[in-house]
Amino acid sequence: MPYKGELIFVYEPEEACRQRLLADGFSAQNALEISSYLAQSTDIIADLTEIAAKCAAQDVTFTAVELDSAAPIIASRDPKRTLVWTISDGIAYFRGGAAPALARLAGMKTIGADDSLFALCQDKFRSGAVLKALGLPTPQSGLARNGEWIVEPPPSPSGWFVKPNRLGAKIGIWMDSRVADLGSALEISRRMFVAYRDDAVVQPYVPGRNVRASFLAVDPAAGVEALGVVFVDSGADFQTMADSMALYGETGEAAKAAGDYVQPGLQAVADTQPGADRAIRDIATRLMQGLGLRDVFSMDLRVEADDTIHLIEFEICPGLPCFDFRDYCRRQWGMSLAEAIAATAANRLTR
């Protein structure tokens, strides 16, 4: 087969991020917690050799590049034969959003959404406002900074959920992140500002089971029929920072070594709630049309027993090496993660 080109696979390591945070005055614990959001960069290392081999079988050169080394490498390549895939997002604590911008500057094709969405995706208050404007079922948000309201949240008889604005829209950080009064929400925002220098998004608490919807267009023509929609059951109502750190990256490896790793269960939503599955695919269609999501993305949702849907967030750099995305590649495409990455790159380079 003729040589198709090169895939440059850009990731930001946990350690590089942590050292920047420490230099900026964050505590060691908070720097560890923040950098843990880059866990997929740690977890993907074990797959790089296999990805390179699967790419070679597709006549594609595979080059994994740490973010800090990406600029000169991207600048040195032939834009007609190079594809850039960025797996670390970020415009605040993390800087992965720079990589697709560099690719665009160099005139290269990219896997994933355009670089403008990297900025929108990480700011959950702004992205929520855009989702509401598109008419999507996203909880209306308030925003607090260090104990003061910037935007007050709406009334909620079921209480509110408090989470950081730029560190993930489903993680509540602490066990008391669900609150019954707004005074408690402001107190959490003070803690959040001290620990993470971040605003707090305060939303009405929504009931239901946690759902992850994953998408990878191995076939460039794939549409929402290729979306994988599963319940993710961990036994808890919501995920805390500690829960997240026990699943992924450096701290996840430590949890496995200590015997504390418990992988959540996955169940196809269509098996028990086909109406909810259809509604989620409709939401994905509107995101693809309205925001330009493409190639690879995920959504986190809450689904009630009566099929009421709450869209919590979308991600343009889903955790590729995470258990749920590997499961998606097997279920939807009949491929390992490495095979799916290689096939996706080969199909784009020859399109």
C-alpha positions in Angstrom: 0.0 0.0 0.0 1.2 3.6 -0.6 2.5 5.6 2.3 -0.4 7.6 3.7 1.3 10.1 6.0 2.1 10.8 9.6 -0.1 11.0 12.7 1.3 13.4 15.4 -0.3 12.5 18.7 0.0 15.3 21.2 -0.4 14.9 25.0 0.4 17.0 28.1 2.0 14.9 30.9 0.7 15.1 34.5 4.2 15.8 35.8 4.8 18.7 33.5 1.6 20.3 34.5 2.2 19.6 38.2 5.6 21.3 38.1 4.1 24.4 36.5 1.4 24.5 39.2 3.9 24.1 42.0 6.0 26.9 40.5 2.9 29.0 40.5 2.4 28.5 44.2 -0.2 25.8 44.4 0.2 23.3 47.3 1.6 19.9 46.5 -1.8 18.2 47.1 -3.8 20.6 45.0 -1.2 20.5 42.2 -1.5 16.7 42.3 -5.3 16.9 42.2 -5.4 19.4 39.3 -2.8 17.5 37.3 -4.8 14.3 37.7 -7.2 15.5 35.1 -4.4 14.7 32.6 -4.5 11.1 33.7 -5.2 9.8 30.2 -1.8 11.2 29.1 -0.2 8.9 31.7 -2.5 5.9 30.9 -1.9 6.1 27.1 1.8 5.6 27.5 1.3 1.8 27.8 -0.5 1.8 24.5 2.0 3.9 22.4 4.0 0.9 21.1 0.9 -0.9 20.0 -0.5 2.2 18.4 2.7 2.7 16.4 2.6 -0.9 15.2 -1.1 -0.7 14.2 -0.4 2.6 12.4 2.6 1.1 10.6 0.3 -1.7 9.4 -1.9 1.0 7.9 1.2 2.7 6.3 1.0 5.6 8.7 3.9 6.9 10.7 3.0 7.4 14.4 4.7 10.1 16.4 3.8 10.7 20.0 4.8 14.2 21.2 4.7 15.8 24.6 3.0 19.2 24.4 6.1 21.2 25.3 7.9 19.7 22.3 5.0 20.0 19.8 5.6 23.4 18.2 8.9 22.7 16.4 7.8 19.2 15.4 4.5 20.4 13.9 6.3 23.3 12.1 8.8 20.9 10.5 6.3 18.6 8.9 4.6 18.6 5.4 1.1 19.8 6.0 -0.3 17.8 3.1 0.9 14.5 4.7 0.4 15.2 8.4 -2.5 14.8 10.8 -2.5 16.2 14.3 -4.5 14.5 17.1 -4.5 16.3 20.4 -5.7 14.2 23.4 -5.2 16.9 26.2 -7.4 19.9 26.2 -7.1 23.1 28.2 -6.7 26.8 28.2 -6.4 27.3 32.0 -4.5 24.8 34.2 -3.8 22.8 31.1 -2.5 24.0 27.7 -3.5 21.3 25.2 -5.7 23.8 23.3 -2.5 25.2 21.9 -1.8 22.1 19.8 -4.8 22.3 17.4 -4.1 26.0 17.1 -0.6 25.2 16.1 -1.8 22.7 13.6 -4.2 25.2 12.1 -1.4 27.7 11.8 0.7 25.1 9.9 -2.3 24.3 7.6 -2.6 20.7 8.9 -5.6 18.5 9.2 -6.7 17.7 12.7 -8.7 15.0 14.5 -11.5 16.5 16.6 -13.2 19.8 17.0 -11.7 23.1 15.9 -9.5 24.9 18.4 -12.1 27.5 19.4 -14.1 24.7 21.2 -11.1 23.9 23.3 -11.5 27.2 25.0 -15.3 26.9 25.3 -15.2 23.3 26.6 -13.1 24.0 29.7 -15.1 27.0 30.9 -18.2 25.2 32.1 -20.3 28.3 32.9 -19.8 29.7 29.4 -20.3 26.3 27.7 -23.5 25.8 29.7 -24.8 29.2 28.5 -24.1 28.1 24.9 -25.9 24.8 25.4 -28.9 26.5 26.9 -29.0 28.9 23.9 -29.1 25.9 21.6 -32.1 24.7 23.5 -30.4 21.6 25.0 -31.5 20.2 28.4 -28.7 21.6 30.5 -29.2 22.7 34.1 -29.2 26.5 34.5 -26.1 27.6 36.3 -25.1 30.2 38.9 -21.5 31.3 39.3 -19.8 32.1 42.6 -16.3 33.4 43.2 -14.7 33.2 46.6 -18.1 33.4 48.5 -19.7 36.0 46.3 -22.3 35.6 43.6 -21.5 36.6 40.1 -24.7 35.1 38.8 -27.2 33.6 41.3 -28.5 30.1 40.6 -32.2 29.5 40.1 -34.4 28.2 42.9 -34.3 24.4 43.4 -36.5 22.4 45.8 -34.0 19.4 45.5 -31.0 21.5 46.4 -27.9 22.4 44.4 -24.7 20.8 43.1 -21.5 22.8 43.4 -18.5 22.1 41.2 -15.4 23.9 39.8 -15.9 25.9 36.6 -12.7 24.7 34.9 -11.9 21.3 36.3 -14.8 19.1 35.2 -18.5 19.5 35.2 -19.5 16.2 36.8 -16.9 16.0 39.6 -18.1 17.5 42.9 -14.6 17.6 44.5 -15.9 16.9 48.0 -18.6 14.7 49.5 -20.6 17.7 50.6 -20.8 19.1 47.0 -24.6 18.5 47.0 -26.1 21.2 49.3 -29.5 22.1 50.6 -29.0 25.9 51.0 -27.1 28.5 49.0 -25.1 29.6 52.0 -23.4 26.2 52.0 -22.8 26.7 48.2 -21.0 30.0 48.9 -18.9 28.3 51.6 -17.8 25.6 49.2 -17.0 28.3 46.6 -14.6 29.9 49.2 -12.9 26.5 49.7 -12.7 26.0 45.9 -11.1 29.5 45.4 -8.5 28.9 48.0 -7.6 25.4 46.8 -7.9 25.7 43.0 -8.2 29.5 42.3 -11.4 28.6 40.5 -15.0 29.8 40.3 -17.8 27.5 41.4 -20.6 26.5 39.1 -23.8 26.1 41.2 -26.6 24.2 39.5 -29.9 22.7 40.6 -29.3 19.1 41.7 -30.8 16.8 39.1 -31.6 13.1 39.8 -31.0 10.1 37.7 -28.3 7.6 36.7 -25.0 8.7 35.2 -24.5 8.2 31.5 -21.5 8.5 29.2 -21.9 8.9 25.5 -18.8 8.2 23.5 -18.1 8.9 19.8 -15.2 8.1 17.5 -15.7 8.3 13.7 -13.3 5.5 12.7 -15.2 5.8 9.4 -15.2 9.5 8.5 -18.8 9.2 7.3 -20.0 7.9 10.7 -22.9 9.7 12.3 -24.8 9.4 15.6 -25.5 5.8 14.9 -21.9 5.2 16.0 -22.5 6.9 19.4 -22.0 4.5 22.3 -24.4 5.3 25.2 -24.0 3.6 28.5 -25.0 3.9 32.1 -21.9 4.2 34.3 -22.7 2.7 37.7 -20.1 3.3 40.4 -22.4 2.8 43.4 -22.3 6.5 44.2 -24.6 9.4 43.2 -21.7 11.5 41.9 -18.0 11.3 41.5 -15.7 13.2 43.9 -12.1 14.2 43.2 -10.9 11.2 45.3 -13.1 8.8 43.2 -11.7 10.1 40.0 -8.1 10.0 41.2 -8.6 6.3 42.2 -9.5 5.4 38.6 -6.9 7.0 36.4 -3.3 8.1 35.9 -0.5 8.0 38.4 -2.9 7.9 41.4 -5.0 5.2 39.7 -2.0 3.0 39.3 -1.3 3.4 43.0 -4.9 2.5 43.8 -4.6 -0.7 41.7 -1.4 -1.6 43.5 -3.1 -1.1 46.9 -6.1 -3.2 45.8 -8.4 -0.1 46.0 -9.3 0.0 42.3 -13.0 -0.7 41.5 -14.1 -0.2 37.9 -17.7 1.1 37.5 -20.2 -1.1 35.7 -21.3 -0.3 32.2 -24.8 -1.1 30.7 -26.2 0.0 27.3 -28.9 2.6 27.9 -30.9 1.2 24.9 -31.2 -2.2 26.7 -33.6 -0.7 29.4 -34.5 2.8 28.3 -34.5 3.0 24.4 -36.4 6.3 24.5 -33.6 7.9 26.5 -31.0 6.4 24.1 -32.8 8.0 21.1 -33.1 11.4 22.9 -29.3 11.3 23.7 -28.5 10.7 20.0 -30.8 13.6 19.1 -28.7 15.8 21.5 -25.5 14.6 19.9 -26.9 15.5 16.5 -27.6 19.0 17.6 -24.2 19.4 19.2 -22.6 18.2 15.9 -24.7 20.6 13.9 -24.7 23.6 16.3 -21.2 23.5 17.8 -19.3 21.5 15.2 -18.4 18.5 17.3 -16.8 15.9 15.1 -14.4 13.0 14.9 -14.1 12.3 18.6 -16.0 13.5 21.6 -18.1 12.5 24.6 -21.0 13.7 26.7 -21.9 13.2 30.4 -25.5 13.1 31.2 -28.0 12.2 33.9 -31.0 10.1 32.9 -34.1 9.7 35.0 -36.3 6.6 35.0 -39.0 8.4 33.0 -36.4 9.2 30.2 -35.9 12.8 31.3 -32.4 13.8 30.1 -30.0 16.3 31.7 -26.9 17.1 29.7 -24.1 17.9 32.1 -21.1 18.5 29.8 -19.5 17.6 26.5 -15.8 16.8 26.1 -13.7 17.2 23.0 -10.8 15.2 24.4 -12.5 12.1 25.9 -10.3 9.8 28.0 -9.2 7.5 25.2 -7.4 4.9 27.4 -10.2 5.0 30.0 -12.2 1.7 30.6 -15.4 3.1 29.1 -13.8 4.3 25.9 -11.9 1.1 25.4 -15.3 -0.7 25.9 -16.9 1.6 23.3 -14.2 0.8 20.7 -14.8 -3.0 21.2 -18.6 -2.7 21.2 -19.0 -0.3 18.3 -16.1 -0.9 16.1 -14.9 -4.4 17.1 -11.4 -3.0 17.6 -8.9 -2.4 20.4 -8.1 1.2 21.2 -4.8 1.0 19.2 -6.6 -0.4 16.2 -9.3 2.2 16.3 -6.8 5.1 16.6 -4.7 3.7 13.6 -7.8 3.1 11.5 -9.2 6.6 12.2 -5.9 8.2 11.2 -5.5 6.2 8.1 -9.0 6.9 6.9 -8.5 10.7 7.5 -5.2 10.8 5.7 -6.6 9.1 2.6 -9.9 10.9 2.6 
